[in-house]
Every structure is written in structure tokens, then in C-alpha cells.
Amino acid sequence: MAFLWEQLRGGLALIWHGNPYILSLTWATIRVALVSTSIALVIGLPIGLVIGLGRFRGRRALHILANASLALPPVVVGVVVLLLLLPQGLFGSLRIEFTLRGVYVVQAVLALPYVVALTPAAIQGLAPGLLAQARALGAGRRQLSLLALREARIGVLAAVIAAMGATISEVGAVIIVGGNFQGYDETLASALLEQFNYTANDPYETAIAIVLLAMILLLIGTLTVVQQRTGPINLRFRAA
């Protein structure tokens, strides 16, 4: 117990005094979470809407593929993305391998399946006849999409929470694509692994773990509060 208290005291002291290394890791992790999740939303929401609202052949197979992508091993994704980003790879001209920008890319790829798979699931869980009623009232494609997102927002926000959680806590893909260079492209999770590998029982480990847990609780907690807010349905449309 004395050992645990000593570690906690050392870690909290580093946080309290604003250790530059801890602050840089925190800022890098926040940037990765926000940028990667935003990229996943920009790409994934339209795809999820197409799957959720579309009436085309192969829609069910596409949804099954989206669900299957949730089980992609992060390490495999990291290897594939790195091969694409290396100088000999398809996107080698970007020269972003072993940089924080490369981490943005691989984390966005890992976050994307959550958005693509969970968005149509949320839409399909809406009250029967709601979208049909909107179509009957003259809703166009854009209006229908906005209505679906609004009324399925609890499920869509669940997708955002899952995507952001993945970007905050992922380690393997970050190390493979980013290289995990200290003070350059580390995140809290990858730095924590490095600390345990090279400096066991160091206060930095405890400080990083505390900040990582606090960030998860703060960001995910905030999204959860937003998710729980509800509003009335207003079906008023003009013929498109």
C-alpha cells in the first residue's frame, strides 16, 4: 500500500506542477482524438446514411461488411497504413510516415468503422413509419438525411463515443505508423507503454495513466451528457 501511495503522490506531483512532457502528451492525444474522429465523421456519416436510408441492391451486404470492419485488428491496420505511407508505397509522396500526421490517418481509419457501422444501425432503430411519413410530407434527400441524423442522434453519438474512445486508447497502430518518438509523435497511451518497457515503477507512468483516465472520463462523459439530451420531433417539409 505504501508503494502505491508513493507512486500516486509522485504522479500527481508531476501533473500538479505542469510537467512539460505530460502536457505535450496530453495535447498530442487531444489533437489525435479530435482530428481523427472528425475525419472519420466527415467520411463515415455520408456512407452510414447511404447504408441506413438507401434502397439499392447490395445494401445489406454493405452493412454486413461495415459491421465486420469493427473487428479489424489495429496492428494489421497499422502495418497496412504504414506500407501505404512508406516512400515506396501508394501515398509515399506525402512523407507523413513516422509523424503525428501519419497517426491522424491510422487513427481515422480505425475510428471509421464505428461511424459507418453504428450510424445505419441507429437509423434502422427509428420508429416504424417515421421516415416514410417524412417522405410523404415532401422531404427531399437532404432533409431526410438531416431528420434521420437528428432523430437517431443518440445512436450516432454512441458511434462518436466509440470512435473517440478508440483514438484515445489505441497503442499498436500508433507505434507502428508514428514510430512513437518521445516528445514528437507519442500519445498518452503509447507513451505509457514505453514507460513500462524502459522505466518500470517511474512516477511518469502513474502521471500518464491518471491523465489518460481523466481524459477518457472527461471527453466521453461530455459526449454522453450531450447524448442524453432530447428534443421534440417537428415534421414540416416543403416539397423538394
Phi, psi and omega in degrees: 000322179296322179296317179297316179297322179297317179295317179297317180297317179295318180293317179295327178296319178297319180292315183299322182272006175064051180305128184302322180295315179296318180296319180294321177295319180297313181295318179297319180294319178297316179298315180299316181297313184289314182293311183295318179294321178297317178299316180298323179291316181300320181276319190280325182299312178300321179294317179297322178293320178298317180291320183285326185253343187292157176229072184225161180290136180090003181298316182295319179296323179294322178292320177298318179296320178297317178295320180296329181293343177296337183265010179299128178293123181304324181295319178296317177300317179299317180296315181297313180298318179297317178299325178287332185266344178297156183310327180276353185278176184298324181248027182298335181294341179289334179054049180243009176293145181059037175225170178293330177295322175297323177296320176305315185296308185292325178290325176295321178297320180287329180280334185303315181301327179296318181289314183294322184277320187275335179296308178296328177297320178293320180294319181290345178272003179291162181303135180303133177089350183297310181290324177296322177296320179297319178297320181294331179276003175098017180293131174278182183298317180293315179297321179295320179295317180295320178297316181298317179295320182293312185282340177258019188298330179296315178291321179295319178293330174297322177295319179296317179299314180296318180295315180292322176300321179294319182290331180282320191262348184293141182239306188304310182295325179297316181293319182294312185277321184272338182087341177058049178278127186300130179074008184236302181221028175280151167249174180302316183294315181289325177293325179297318178297317179298318180298319180291329182286326189244336183223073183297145177060038179260143179301334179298324179301313181295318180298316180296318180297319180296314181295320180298314178296319179296320180295317179299314180296319182290306184292311181291324177297319178297315179296324179294320177297316178298320181299327185279351178284140181235162178214165182286156176269134180229102184265084176231116184226155171255146180301131182278000000 
